[in-house]
Amino acid sequence: MSTWAQAPQSMNYQAVVRDASGTVVANQAVSARFTIHDGSASGTSVYQETKSLTTNQFGLITHAVGTGNVVSGTFSGITWGSASKWLQVEIDVTGGTTYADMGTSQLLSVPYALYAANGGTPGATGATGPTGPSGMNGATGPMGATGVGATGPTGPAGSGGGATGPTGATGPTGAMGVTGAKGATGVTGATGAIGATGATGATGATGATGLVANGNASGNTLYWNGTQWVASSNIYNNGGNVGIGYTSPQVQLGVKQALAVGNEQAGFNKPESGRLSFEEDLNYTGGTSGPNCGFQFYYNGGADKLYLLRGCGVIDTTLTINRGGLAVGIGTTTPSAALDVKGNVKITDGTQGAGKVLTSDANGLASWADAPAANPNIGFSVQGAGVTSIPSFSLIQLSFTTEDFDDGNGFATNQYVAPSAGLYHFDAQVFWNAFGSNTGFTMLLININGNHYMESDSKAATTQTYTANTLSANIKLAAGDIVTLTAYQSSGATVTLPGFDIDQRFSGYKVY
């Protein structure tokens, strides 16, 4: 009867799982990947498997390598005797497939029992090593079956009555019975306390100085001075805002003094001298197509003009400033005056209103004012001698018999009453019959509110023919002022006036 020993196609593995900070990962599902390399830690992979495991309250995992989910190779096909074998362990503490390499170590004595299971020829027995310290007793496994050996032959019986013959030699021991199944692994004992931290090793040599030196203040930025990188606060960066020239920027980019925008390659007197954009879209370039929106200041040095451009896709020139001619254009690129506006102008200062006009004071300060009222048709003309005799040395108010027209209804009862304030123009004429002598003179007077305002040239009395006095005057009147005509003669006798209508006339009109 023959028997064979069988080696299980697996080997035990235990480990305590910790996270990157060294904390034990307890009671948590983790993923493991086991790889067996041939010949060295980086040798060819002859077998690989994965396994989802759960740590206990101490972070311990236990696994029989060879029983997981096979990725490549077969555990039973590993040639354990051909070369050294190395076990690589990788863990993902989140239970996924992003494995962290936990290291690779050489498999030593125990797994090589698997070599014998594969029928390898045993080598010569090596010298017995010193006895190691006794390990803790594991649980006793069940007893294996008793081996069955052949019973040796019974010796011949002695002669009757004679002494019993010697016992025959013991027969050879029978073959060893099959090893019983391995008992269950006992519960793992609690992890021992962590040993004291070892002494700190000696400080290593200082590494080579880096390319960039440390800054000397918060917010430093670097610049190349031609020889090396230098930290400076001229450009200050606090991680959110940048300041040029000062260290307390309150906006994303703050400039303490001047900001110049120019095209160094094109030159300041060239068409493309510089642009400053305010962009709704980061791709705004001032082009003529696309969805880009924004404002842009564009300086054309060749034309000596600064433009303010605006728009979305199609760009309009909103403002043009001539550098040389001191001209500003709104809505036009060719301003011809200090301010040239194409389109409507709106000025509001609180005095604006419908129908008002823009006027200025002596200093040129403009404001809105009521438009002057339109000049109505105001004027009159009358003729005819209502009075036919003038005593000597007397001022007599003239009266008239015929009214030619009276626009504004200002003439009545031989007097004119100004309907509104303004400048008026008046003309008057009176004829005299021949005098009885050549003594004295004649005069025509215009009166405002009963007071003499202006008189005509005096004419000498004559017995030969008619004498005439005429008068023209421009008079500034207030509304309601009364205008009358009076005649005077000093011949020493009463003088009569012709009775013809055309000989006595009085007319006037409002200039403004």
C-alpha positions as CSV (number, residue, x, y, z in Angstrom):
1,M,0.0,0.0,0.0
2,S,1.5,3.4,-1.0
3,T,0.7,7.0,0.3
4,W,1.6,10.6,-0.9
5,A,1.8,13.8,1.0
6,Q,-0.2,16.8,-0.5
7,A,0.9,20.4,-0.1
8,P,-2.0,23.0,-0.1
9,Q,-1.9,25.3,-3.1
10,S,-1.8,28.5,-1.0
11,M,0.2,30.2,1.7
12,N,-0.9,32.4,4.6
13,Y,-0.3,36.2,4.7
14,Q,-1.1,38.6,7.5
15,A,-0.5,42.3,7.8
16,V,-1.7,45.4,9.8
17,V,-3.0,48.1,7.4
18,R,-2.2,51.7,8.1
19,D,-3.0,54.9,6.1
20,A,-0.5,57.4,4.8
21,S,-0.3,59.1,8.2
22,G,0.4,55.9,10.0
23,T,-3.1,55.5,11.5
24,V,-4.4,51.9,11.8
25,V,-7.3,51.3,9.3
26,A,-9.7,49.4,11.4
27,N,-13.0,47.6,10.4
28,Q,-12.8,48.8,6.8
29,A,-13.0,47.2,3.4
30,V,-9.7,47.3,1.5
31,S,-8.3,45.9,-1.7
32,A,-5.1,43.9,-2.1
33,R,-3.0,42.8,-5.0
34,F,-0.4,40.0,-4.6
35,T,2.3,39.4,-7.3
36,I,5.0,36.6,-7.2
37,H,8.2,37.5,-9.1
38,D,10.8,35.1,-10.4
39,G,14.5,35.5,-9.5
40,S,14.4,39.0,-8.0
41,A,12.1,41.8,-6.6
42,S,11.8,43.2,-10.2
43,G,11.8,39.8,-11.9
44,T,9.2,38.4,-14.2
45,S,5.7,38.1,-12.7
46,V,4.8,34.4,-12.7
47,Y,1.5,34.8,-10.8
48,Q,-0.8,37.7,-9.8
49,E,-4.1,37.8,-7.9
50,T,-6.4,40.4,-6.3
51,K,-8.6,40.1,-3.2
52,S,-11.2,42.3,-1.4
53,L,-10.5,42.0,2.4
54,T,-11.9,43.6,5.6
55,T,-9.6,44.7,8.5
56,N,-10.5,43.7,12.1
57,Q,-10.6,46.1,15.0
58,F,-6.8,46.1,15.0
59,G,-6.4,46.8,11.3
60,L,-5.3,43.2,10.7
61,I,-5.9,41.4,7.4
62,T,-5.4,37.6,6.8
63,H,-5.3,36.0,3.4
64,A,-4.3,32.7,1.8
65,V,-2.3,33.7,-1.2
66,G,-3.4,31.5,-4.1
67,T,-7.1,31.7,-3.3
68,G,-7.8,35.2,-4.6
69,N,-9.1,36.5,-8.0
70,V,-6.4,35.4,-10.5
71,V,-5.1,38.1,-12.8
72,S,-2.3,36.2,-14.5
73,G,-0.6,32.8,-14.1
74,T,-1.6,29.8,-12.0
75,F,-0.5,29.2,-8.4
76,S,-0.1,25.5,-9.1
77,G,2.1,26.2,-12.1
78,I,4.8,28.1,-10.2
79,T,8.1,26.3,-10.4
80,W,9.2,26.9,-6.9
81,G,12.6,25.2,-7.3
82,S,13.9,27.0,-10.4
83,A,14.9,30.3,-8.7
84,S,14.2,32.4,-5.7
85,K,10.7,33.8,-5.5
86,W,9.6,37.3,-4.3
87,L,6.2,38.4,-3.1
88,Q,5.0,41.9,-3.9
89,V,2.0,43.3,-1.9
90,E,-0.1,46.3,-3.0
91,I,-3.0,47.9,-1.0
92,D,-5.8,50.4,-1.8
93,V,-7.2,51.4,1.6
94,T,-10.4,52.8,-0.1
95,G,-11.3,49.4,-1.4
96,G,-10.8,50.5,-5.1
97,T,-8.1,49.6,-7.6
98,T,-5.6,52.4,-7.0
99,Y,-3.0,50.3,-5.3
100,A,-0.1,51.6,-3.2
101,D,3.0,49.5,-3.3
102,M,3.8,48.1,0.2
103,G,7.1,46.5,-0.8
104,T,8.5,43.2,-2.2
105,S,10.2,40.6,0.0
106,Q,11.8,37.2,-0.7
107,L,9.9,34.1,0.1
108,L,12.1,31.9,2.3
109,S,11.7,28.4,3.8
110,V,8.0,27.7,4.2
111,P,6.7,28.1,0.6
112,Y,9.3,25.8,-0.7
113,A,7.4,22.8,0.6
114,L,5.4,23.6,-2.5
115,Y,8.5,22.7,-4.5
116,A,8.4,19.2,-3.1
117,A,4.7,19.0,-4.0
118,N,5.7,19.5,-7.6
119,G,8.0,16.5,-7.5
120,G,11.4,18.1,-7.2
121,T,14.5,16.1,-6.3
122,P,15.5,16.9,-2.7
123,G,19.0,18.0,-2.1
124,A,21.3,16.7,0.5
125,T,20.3,17.4,4.1
126,G,22.0,20.4,5.4
127,A,23.6,20.7,8.8
128,T,21.1,21.2,11.6
129,G,20.9,24.8,12.5
130,P,20.6,25.9,16.1
131,T,17.3,25.5,17.7
132,G,15.2,28.7,17.5
133,P,13.2,30.0,20.4
134,S,10.0,28.1,20.9
135,G,7.0,29.8,19.4
136,M,3.5,29.9,21.0
137,N,1.7,26.6,20.7
138,G,-1.0,26.7,18.1
139,A,-4.3,24.9,18.5
140,T,-3.9,21.1,18.3
141,G,-5.1,19.8,15.0
142,P,-7.2,16.7,14.7
143,M,-5.3,13.4,15.0
144,G,-4.4,11.9,11.6
145,A,-5.5,8.4,10.7
146,T,-3.4,5.6,12.2
147,G,-1.0,4.1,9.7
148,V,-1.4,0.5,8.7
149,G,1.8,-1.7,8.7
150,A,2.2,-5.3,7.7
151,T,2.5,-7.7,10.6
152,G,5.8,-9.6,10.7
153,P,5.6,-13.6,10.5
154,T,5.1,-15.5,13.7
155,G,8.2,-17.4,14.8
156,P,8.1,-21.3,14.9
157,A,6.7,-22.9,17.9
158,G,9.1,-24.4,20.4
159,S,9.3,-28.1,21.1
160,G,6.6,-29.3,23.3
161,G,7.3,-28.6,26.8
162,G,10.4,-26.8,25.8
163,A,11.2,-23.2,26.7
164,T,9.6,-20.5,24.7
165,G,11.8,-19.4,21.8
166,P,12.9,-15.9,21.5
167,T,10.5,-13.3,20.0
168,G,11.0,-12.8,16.4
169,A,12.3,-9.6,15.1
170,T,9.8,-6.8,14.7
171,G,8.6,-6.3,11.2
172,P,9.2,-3.1,9.3
173,T,7.1,-0.1,10.2
174,G,4.2,0.4,7.8
175,A,3.9,3.5,5.6
176,M,2.8,6.7,7.3
177,G,-0.9,7.5,7.0
178,V,-2.3,10.5,5.2
179,T,-1.8,13.8,7.2
180,G,-5.1,14.9,8.7
181,A,-6.7,18.2,7.7
182,K,-5.2,21.3,9.2
183,G,-7.0,22.6,12.2
184,A,-8.6,26.1,12.2
185,T,-6.3,29.0,12.9
186,G,-6.7,30.3,16.4
187,V,-7.8,33.9,17.0
188,T,-5.0,36.3,16.5
189,G,-3.9,37.8,19.7
190,A,-4.0,41.6,20.3
191,T,-1.2,43.6,18.7
192,G,1.5,44.4,21.2
193,A,2.3,47.9,22.3
194,I,4.4,49.9,19.8
195,G,8.0,49.9,20.9
196,A,9.9,53.0,21.9
197,T,11.0,55.3,19.1
198,G,14.6,54.8,18.2
199,A,17.2,57.6,18.6
200,T,17.2,60.2,15.8
201,G,19.8,59.5,13.2
202,A,22.5,62.0,12.4
203,T,21.5,65.0,10.3
204,G,22.4,64.4,6.6
205,A,24.7,66.7,4.7
206,T,23.1,69.9,3.5
207,G,21.9,69.7,-0.1
208,A,23.1,71.9,-2.9
209,T,21.6,75.5,-2.9
210,G,18.6,75.7,-5.2
211,L,18.4,78.0,-8.2
212,V,16.1,80.6,-6.4
213,A,16.9,82.1,-3.1
214,N,14.2,82.7,-0.5
215,G,12.4,86.0,-0.4
216,N,12.9,88.6,2.4
217,A,9.3,89.6,2.8
218,S,5.7,88.4,2.3
219,G,4.5,89.0,-1.3
220,N,8.0,89.1,-2.9
221,T,8.2,88.3,-6.6
222,L,11.3,87.4,-8.6
223,Y,13.2,89.2,-11.3
224,W,16.4,88.4,-13.2
225,N,19.1,91.1,-12.7
226,G,21.3,89.7,-15.4
227,T,23.2,87.4,-13.1
228,Q,20.8,85.8,-10.7
229,W,17.2,85.7,-9.5
230,V,16.4,88.3,-6.9
231,A,13.4,88.6,-4.7
232,S,11.7,92.1,-4.7
233,S,8.5,93.8,-3.5
234,N,8.3,96.2,-6.4
235,I,5.8,93.8,-7.9
236,Y,3.8,92.5,-4.9
237,N,1.7,89.4,-5.0
238,N,-0.5,88.4,-2.0
239,G,-2.0,85.4,-3.8
240,G,-5.1,87.3,-4.8
241,N,-4.1,90.9,-5.8
242,V,-1.0,92.2,-7.4
243,G,0.4,95.7,-6.7
244,I,3.1,97.5,-8.8
245,G,4.9,100.0,-6.7
246,Y,3.1,99.3,-3.4
247,T,2.3,96.4,-1.1
248,S,-1.4,96.9,-0.2
249,P,-3.3,96.4,-3.5
250,Q,-7.1,96.3,-2.9
251,V,-7.9,95.2,-6.5
252,Q,-6.6,92.4,-8.7
253,L,-4.0,94.8,-10.3
254,G,-3.0,98.1,-8.6
255,V,-0.5,100.5,-10.1
256,K,0.8,103.2,-7.7
257,Q,1.8,105.8,-10.2
258,A,1.8,105.8,-14.0
259,L,0.6,103.1,-16.4
260,A,1.9,103.4,-19.9
261,V,0.4,101.4,-22.8
262,G,2.5,101.3,-26.0
263,N,3.8,99.1,-28.8
264,E,7.5,99.0,-28.3
265,Q,8.1,97.3,-31.6
266,A,5.8,99.4,-33.7
267,G,6.8,102.7,-32.1
268,F,4.6,105.5,-30.6
269,N,4.2,107.3,-33.9
270,K,2.9,104.3,-35.8
271,P,-0.7,103.3,-36.6
272,E,-0.6,100.5,-34.1
273,S,0.9,102.4,-31.1
274,G,-1.1,100.8,-28.2
275,R,-4.4,99.4,-27.0
276,L,-6.1,99.2,-23.6
277,S,-9.1,96.9,-23.5
278,F,-12.0,96.5,-21.0
279,E,-13.3,93.1,-21.9
280,E,-16.6,91.4,-21.3
281,D,-15.2,88.4,-23.1
282,L,-11.6,87.3,-22.4
283,N,-11.1,86.8,-26.2
284,Y,-11.9,90.5,-27.0
285,T,-9.4,91.8,-29.5
286,G,-11.3,94.6,-31.2
287,G,-12.0,92.6,-34.3
288,T,-14.9,93.0,-36.7
289,S,-16.6,89.6,-36.2
290,G,-17.4,87.2,-33.4
291,P,-19.3,87.5,-30.1
292,N,-16.7,89.6,-28.3
293,C,-18.0,92.6,-26.4
294,G,-16.2,95.4,-24.7
295,F,-14.5,98.9,-24.8
296,Q,-11.1,99.7,-26.0
297,F,-8.8,102.7,-26.1
298,Y,-6.7,102.6,-29.3
299,Y,-4.0,105.1,-30.1
300,N,-3.0,105.6,-33.7
301,G,0.3,107.5,-33.5
302,G,0.5,107.9,-37.2
303,A,-2.7,109.8,-37.3
304,D,-2.2,111.5,-33.9
305,K,-5.6,110.3,-32.7
306,L,-6.9,108.4,-29.6
307,Y,-10.0,106.4,-30.3
308,L,-12.6,104.9,-27.8
309,L,-14.0,101.9,-29.5
310,R,-17.0,99.9,-28.4
311,G,-19.3,97.1,-29.6
312,C,-20.0,93.4,-29.8
313,G,-18.4,92.0,-32.9
314,V,-19.0,95.1,-35.0
315,I,-16.9,97.9,-33.6
316,D,-18.0,101.5,-33.5
317,T,-15.8,104.5,-32.8
318,T,-17.5,106.3,-29.9
319,L,-14.9,109.0,-29.2
320,T,-12.0,110.5,-31.1
321,I,-9.4,112.9,-29.7
322,N,-6.9,114.7,-31.9
323,R,-3.5,115.1,-30.2
324,G,-2.3,118.0,-32.4
325,G,-5.5,119.9,-33.1
326,L,-7.1,119.8,-29.6
327,A,-10.3,118.5,-31.1
328,V,-12.7,116.0,-29.6
329,G,-15.2,114.1,-31.8
330,I,-18.2,112.2,-30.5
331,G,-19.6,109.9,-33.2
332,T,-17.1,111.2,-35.8
333,T,-13.5,110.3,-36.5
334,T,-12.7,113.6,-38.1
335,P,-13.6,116.4,-35.6
336,S,-13.3,119.9,-37.0
337,A,-13.9,121.8,-33.8
338,A,-12.8,121.7,-30.2
339,L,-16.0,119.6,-29.6
340,D,-17.6,118.0,-32.7
341,V,-20.7,115.9,-31.9
342,K,-22.5,113.8,-34.5
343,G,-26.0,113.2,-33.2
344,N,-28.1,114.6,-30.4
345,V,-26.7,116.4,-27.4
346,K,-28.3,116.1,-24.0
347,I,-27.5,118.7,-21.2
348,T,-29.3,118.4,-17.9
349,D,-28.6,120.7,-14.9
350,G,-32.0,120.9,-13.3
351,T,-33.1,124.0,-15.3
352,Q,-33.8,122.2,-18.6
353,G,-37.3,122.2,-20.0
354,A,-39.4,122.0,-23.2
355,G,-38.8,125.0,-25.5
356,K,-35.9,126.4,-23.5
357,V,-32.7,127.7,-25.1
358,L,-29.1,127.3,-24.0
359,T,-27.6,130.6,-23.0
360,S,-24.4,131.7,-21.2
361,D,-23.2,134.3,-18.7
362,A,-20.3,136.7,-19.2
363,N,-17.8,133.9,-18.2
364,G,-19.2,131.4,-20.7
365,L,-21.0,129.3,-18.2
366,A,-24.1,127.9,-20.0
367,S,-27.5,127.2,-18.6
368,W,-31.0,126.7,-19.9
369,A,-33.4,129.8,-20.2
370,D,-36.8,130.4,-21.5
371,A,-36.9,131.3,-25.2
372,P,-37.8,134.9,-25.9
373,A,-41.4,135.2,-27.0
374,A,-42.0,135.5,-30.7
375,N,-42.3,139.1,-31.8
376,P,-46.0,139.6,-32.7
377,N,-47.2,141.9,-35.4
378,I,-47.4,145.2,-33.5
379,G,-47.7,148.5,-35.3
380,F,-50.1,151.3,-36.4
381,S,-50.6,154.2,-38.9
382,V,-53.0,157.1,-38.7
383,Q,-53.5,160.3,-40.7
384,G,-55.7,163.4,-41.2
385,A,-56.0,166.7,-39.3
386,G,-58.3,166.4,-36.4
387,V,-57.0,169.7,-35.2
388,T,-57.0,172.5,-37.9
389,S,-55.7,175.6,-35.9
390,I,-52.7,176.1,-33.6
391,P,-52.6,179.3,-31.4
392,S,-49.2,181.0,-31.2
393,F,-47.0,180.1,-28.3
394,S,-49.1,177.0,-27.5
395,L,-48.4,173.2,-27.4
396,I,-51.4,171.5,-28.9
397,Q,-51.8,167.6,-28.9
398,L,-52.5,166.5,-32.5
399,S,-55.5,164.4,-33.4
400,F,-56.2,162.3,-36.4
401,T,-59.2,161.4,-38.5
402,T,-58.2,158.2,-40.3
403,E,-56.7,155.0,-39.0
404,D,-54.8,153.0,-41.7
405,F,-54.2,150.0,-39.4
406,D,-53.6,149.1,-35.8
407,D,-52.0,145.7,-35.2
408,G,-51.9,145.0,-31.6
409,N,-54.7,147.4,-30.8
410,G,-52.4,150.0,-29.3
411,F,-53.8,153.2,-30.8
412,A,-56.9,154.9,-29.4
413,T,-58.1,158.5,-28.6
414,N,-55.2,160.1,-30.4
415,Q,-52.5,158.3,-28.4
416,Y,-50.5,155.0,-28.6
417,V,-50.3,152.7,-25.7
418,A,-47.4,150.1,-25.9
419,P,-48.9,146.6,-25.7
420,S,-45.6,145.1,-24.5
421,A,-42.1,146.1,-23.5
422,G,-39.5,146.5,-26.3
423,L,-37.9,148.8,-28.8
424,Y,-40.3,150.8,-31.0
425,H,-39.8,153.0,-34.0
426,F,-42.0,156.1,-34.7
427,D,-42.4,158.5,-37.7
428,A,-44.5,161.7,-37.6
429,Q,-45.2,164.6,-40.1
430,V,-47.2,167.8,-39.9
431,F,-47.8,170.5,-42.6
432,W,-48.6,174.3,-41.9
433,N,-50.4,176.7,-44.1
434,A,-48.6,180.0,-45.1
435,F,-48.1,182.3,-42.2
436,G,-49.3,185.9,-42.1
437,S,-45.8,187.1,-41.5
438,N,-42.3,185.8,-41.5
439,T,-42.0,186.0,-37.7
440,G,-41.5,182.9,-35.4
441,F,-40.9,179.2,-36.1
442,T,-42.7,175.8,-36.0
443,M,-41.8,172.5,-34.1
444,L,-43.2,168.9,-33.8
445,L,-42.6,167.0,-30.5
446,I,-43.1,163.4,-29.4
447,N,-44.1,162.8,-25.7
448,I,-43.8,159.7,-23.5
449,N,-46.3,159.6,-20.6
450,G,-46.8,163.4,-21.0
451,N,-43.1,164.3,-21.0
452,H,-41.3,165.7,-23.9
453,Y,-39.0,163.0,-25.3
454,M,-37.8,164.3,-28.6
455,E,-38.5,167.3,-30.9
456,S,-38.0,167.9,-34.6
457,D,-35.9,170.6,-36.2
458,S,-37.6,174.0,-35.9
459,K,-38.7,175.6,-39.1
460,A,-39.0,179.4,-39.7
461,A,-42.4,180.8,-40.4
462,T,-42.9,182.0,-44.0
463,T,-45.7,183.7,-45.9
464,Q,-44.6,182.1,-49.2
465,T,-45.7,178.5,-49.0
466,Y,-46.3,175.5,-46.8
467,T,-44.0,174.7,-43.9
468,A,-43.5,171.0,-42.8
469,N,-42.0,169.4,-39.7
470,T,-40.9,165.6,-39.7
471,L,-39.6,163.4,-36.9
472,S,-38.3,159.8,-36.5
473,A,-37.3,158.1,-33.2
474,N,-36.4,154.7,-31.8
475,I,-37.7,154.5,-28.2
476,K,-37.4,151.7,-25.6
477,L,-40.9,151.4,-24.0
478,A,-42.3,149.5,-21.1
479,A,-45.7,147.9,-21.5
480,G,-48.4,150.5,-21.0
481,D,-46.3,153.6,-21.8
482,I,-48.3,156.3,-23.6
483,V,-47.0,158.1,-26.7
484,T,-48.5,161.3,-28.1
485,L,-47.7,164.1,-30.7
486,T,-47.8,167.9,-30.0
487,A,-47.3,170.9,-32.3
488,Y,-45.9,174.4,-31.5
489,Q,-45.6,177.7,-33.4
490,S,-44.5,181.2,-32.3
491,S,-45.6,183.5,-35.2
492,G,-47.7,185.7,-32.9
493,A,-51.0,184.7,-34.6
494,T,-53.0,181.5,-34.9
495,V,-52.0,179.3,-37.8
496,T,-54.2,176.8,-39.6
497,L,-53.3,173.3,-40.8
498,P,-54.3,171.9,-44.2
499,G,-57.3,169.6,-44.2
500,F,-55.8,167.0,-46.4
501,D,-55.3,163.5,-44.8
502,I,-51.8,163.0,-46.2
503,D,-50.5,166.2,-44.7
504,Q,-50.7,165.0,-41.1
505,R,-49.3,161.4,-40.4
506,F,-48.3,159.4,-37.3
507,S,-47.0,155.8,-37.4
508,G,-44.9,153.3,-35.4
509,Y,-44.1,149.6,-34.9
510,K,-42.3,147.3,-32.5
511,V,-38.7,146.4,-33.6
512,Y,-38.2,143.7,-30.9
